[in-house]
Amino acid sequence: GSCWHRCCPGRNNACWALGTRRARCYCDSYCERTGDCCEDYHAACRRAAVGCVVGSWGPWSGCSSLCGVGSKARSRQVTIPPRHGGEPCPDLKQRRGCLGEHPACGTTK
């Protein structure tokens, strides 16, 4: 089977061709996980693949709680989105616990 002009990102069951054994082979990027890629998948599709590129993490936000247990968050942006079955983007947001220590905390009950 031939993938030329049939490359699809992700899992796309409509992106197939007839293989050498008269069975369906696939031209989507998911075929690498399932092992049912067409013979020319790497030559036809992976050459044009562009993996996701992300920027640096931004600063952590302030604690969501002035007094006691809360959370902080930070994020980063996609600078180059994935194309043609390239590597997907990693997590763009992170969260972690924190303890609010506002000066008024000692006086509240």
N, C-alpha and C positions, 0 to 999 in steps of 0.2 A: 504494500500500500504506500501511497505517497502523501506526505503532509504539505507539499508545496502549495502555498496560498490557503492553507486550512489551519493555521496555528491559532489555538484558542487559550486564553488564560483560565486558570482555575479548573474546576470540574465541569466539563461541558459534554454531556453525552451525545450531543448532536455533531460533535467535531470528530468524525471518524472516517476511515477509508477501508477498503477491502485489502486485507493482508495477503501474503504469499500463499497462505493455506486456505484462502477463501473465507476467512473469519475476520470479524471486525478488529481493527487496531485503532488506537486513538491518537489524536494530535493535540490534546489538551495537556496543560502542565501537570495535571493530576496523574497522568499515565505513568509518571516516574514512580509514584508511590504504589500503584497497583500492578506495575510491570507489564502493561499491555500497550506500550507505545508502538507506533509504526516504525519500520526499520530506519527511515530517514528522519525521524523526529528530531534528533539532536542536530543534524546538519541543517534542517529546514527551519526549526523553531528556536532552539536554544541560542543560536548565534545572535539573534535580535533581542534576546531577553535582557531586560534592565532591572536590576534589583533595587529595592527601596533604599533610599538614603535619607537619614534623619539628622537634624541639627543637634546641638548640645542641649543638655537639660537646662531649663530655666531655674530661677531661684525657688526655694521652698516658700510656700505661703506662710502667713502667720498661723498660730495654733487656733483651731476653731472654737476652743473653750478658753475663756479668760482665767477660770479657776478650775483645776481638775483635768481629767483625761479628755483629750480631744484628738484631732488629726491635722496633719499638714499635707499639702499636695504640691506637686510640681509637674510640668509638662514640657514636651518638645514638639517641634513641628516637622512635617515631612518636607524635605527640600526637593527630592526627586521621587515621584510615585513609581511603583513597580509597573512594568509593561511587558507584554508578550510572555507571560509566565515567569517573570523574574521573581526573586525572593520577596516574600511579603514583608510588610513593615513590622518592626518590633513594637512593643508597648509604647504608647505615646504619653501615658499618664502614670504617675507613681503616687502612692499614699503611704504615710507612716504615722505612727502614734506620737503624741506629744503630751506634755503636762503644762497647762496654763498656769503662769505664775505672776499674774497681775498684782501690783502693790495692794490693791483692795482685797485680795483673797484672804489675807490673814484676819481681816475684821469681819468677814461674812461667815455665817454659820450654815 
